[in-house]
Amino acid sequence: MGFLLACPNCGQRDVYEFRFGGEVHARPQFGASKKDWMDYVYRRSNTAGVENEWWYHRMGCRRWFQATRDTTNNSVLRTFWTDQEGSDNAVRARK
């Protein structure tokens, strides 16, 4: 199923220009246990609803960014650079 995704640098594009990088979750601290690292690398919550995700614009600017997306209907609520998460510079999805 295709949908549109707005790269914060290049604007709105077809999702097939991007690579999905998985859900955003906290990286383990230095010295964390092997179990913590295994959970970080392999365990996913697979949320049915709104979640933050990593996306890579492989056929555009070749940069990683984050998107807030509703996984139940693939509607993208906003996209943003990681340093702009709470700012007004986030790109809001067009209605």
N, C-alpha and C positions, 0 to 999 in steps of 0.2 A: 504494500500500500504506500503510495507516494504522498508527500505533503511538502509544503514550503517551509523553509527555515531561513531566518534572517541572520546572515553573518554580520557581526558588528562593524566589520570593515567593508565588505563588498555589497551588503544589502540582501534583499530577498532572492533566494535561489531554490531550485529543486533539491530535495533532500539527497538525491543520488550524487550530488557533487561533494557530499560530506562523508566522513567516516565516523561512526558512532564509537565513543570511547568509554561507555559505561556510566553508571551512576556515580555521583560525587559522594564520597565519604571520607572521613578523617584518616590520614596516613598515620600508622603507628609511630610512636616516639622512638628515638635512638635507644637501643638495648631492649626492645620489646621481644616478647617470646615468639617462638616459631609458630605457635597457634595464632597469635595476633596477626602475624604476617600472612599466614595461610587464609585467615578470614578476610584480610584486606584484599588479597589477590583474587580469591575464588568465590567468596560468599557474597551473594547479592540479595537484596530485600525483595526485588521484583514487585515493586509497589504497583497496585492498580489504582492510579490516581496521579496526583501532581508530584513530580520529583525533579531534582536538579541533575543534569547530565553533562558529560564532556562530549564535545563535537570537534572534529578537525576538518577544516575546509581544504580538502585535498586537491580540488580542481579550481582553486581560487587563490587566496592569499597565503595558504599553507600555514595557518595559525590555529591554535587550540583556543576554544572559548567554551563557555557554559550556556546551557539553555534550561529554562524551566518549562517542562512539557507535561501535559496530561496524557498519561499512557493509555487511558481507556479510549480516547478518540483521536490521538496524535495531534491535538491542538497545542501549538507552541505559544506560551504566554509571554515570554521574553527571552532575549539572548543578551549576553554581556561578557566582557572581559572579566577575568577573575578578580582583578583589583577594583572593579567597579560594581561589585555585587549590590551594594546598598545605594548606589548613586543614581542620579537622574539620567546618566549616560547610557543606561541599558536600552536596548532596542525593544520596544513593545510590539507585539504582534498586531497586524492590521485586522480590523474587524470586517 
